[in-house]
Amino acid sequence: AAGVIQSPRHLIKEKRETATLKCYPIPRHDTVYWYQQGPGQDPQFLISFYEKMQSDKGSIPDRFSAQQFSDYHSELNMSSLELGDSALYFCASSSKAPGLAGVGSYEQYFGPGTRLTVT
Amino acid sequence: RKEVEQDPGPFNVPEGATVAFNCTYSNSASQSFFWYRQDCRKEPKLLMSVYSSGNEDGRFTAQLNRASQYISLLIRDSKLSDSATYLCVAARRGYQKVTFGTGTKLQVIP
């Protein structure tokens, strides 16, 4: 079965540079989420999109922005990179189709992540 | 206080043992709950959703107690391959944001 695709898998940038991470959700999934996971930490929610509109916002710095395109893929743009931005960035996707419980399913399926290193 | 809390462990258990993890959530608006497992430096993988009536999938059983606002995961007959970090997740109905717990590390020992 098709999974969430993220690119690139690894990225090395210098301080103050910019980076763009890409996410291709599972086909027919309409919601995309971005997470940041630092070493030894749990995934921190950054932002989500539903049907190409921002649906929720978490702890995303103002230096970061994201969008979801007409083909449902999403990009996370990171500017003025800082050393503290070094982390694993995960994208996840979900579908709002009803689940077994008869309510909207928010089961999220994660991509393999992009490891960003800022030097 | 974090919105979703877990005992970080580590839980070191012998093969074949039964182990249980608990997770508490503070936001009473949380409606959907999940358990994920995460191997080192890999993405979280959905283990199971947690339903009000409780659910079982092979050696794994999940329970939800809304009154006490906690979720549990029981693993029977532990295998070496069960060694991972288990993340508890709570989601609010009508929103797409979910909150992860800090994870509980399990190490199954031969």
Chai-1 contact restraints between the chains, C-beta under 6 A:
chainA,res_idxA,chainB,res_idxB,connection_type,confidence,min_distance_angstrom,max_distance_angstrom,comment,restraint_id
A,T31,B,Q96,contact,1.0,0.0,6.0,A-B,restraint_1
A,D42,B,F100,contact,1.0,0.0,6.0,A-B,restraint_2
A,D42,B,T102,contact,1.0,0.0,6.0,A-B,restraint_3
A,D42,B,G103,contact,1.0,0.0,6.0,A-B,restraint_4
A,P43,B,F100,contact,1.0,0.0,6.0,A-B,restraint_5
A,F45,B,K97,contact,1.0,0.0,6.0,A-B,restraint_6
A,S48,B,Q96,contact,1.0,0.0,6.0,A-B,restraint_7
A,Y50,B,Q96,contact,1.0,0.0,6.0,A-B,restraint_8
A,S55,B,Q96,contact,1.0,0.0,6.0,A-B,restraint_9
A,D56,B,Y95,contact,1.0,0.0,6.0,A-B,restraint_10
A,D56,B,Q96,contact,1.0,0.0,6.0,A-B,restraint_11
A,D56,B,K97,contact,1.0,0.0,6.0,A-B,restraint_12
A,F90,B,E43,contact,1.0,0.0,6.0,A-B,restraint_13
A,A101,B,Y51,contact,1.0,0.0,6.0,A-B,restraint_14
A,Y106,B,S32,contact,1.0,0.0,6.0,A-B,restraint_15
A,Y106,B,A91,contact,1.0,0.0,6.0,A-B,restraint_16
A,E107,B,L46,contact,1.0,0.0,6.0,A-B,restraint_17
A,E107,B,S49,contact,1.0,0.0,6.0,A-B,restraint_18
A,F110,B,E43,contact,1.0,0.0,6.0,A-B,restraint_19
A,F110,B,P44,contact,1.0,0.0,6.0,A-B,restraint_20
A,P112,B,E43,contact,1.0,0.0,6.0,A-B,restraint_21
A,G113,B,E43,contact,1.0,0.0,6.0,A-B,restraint_22
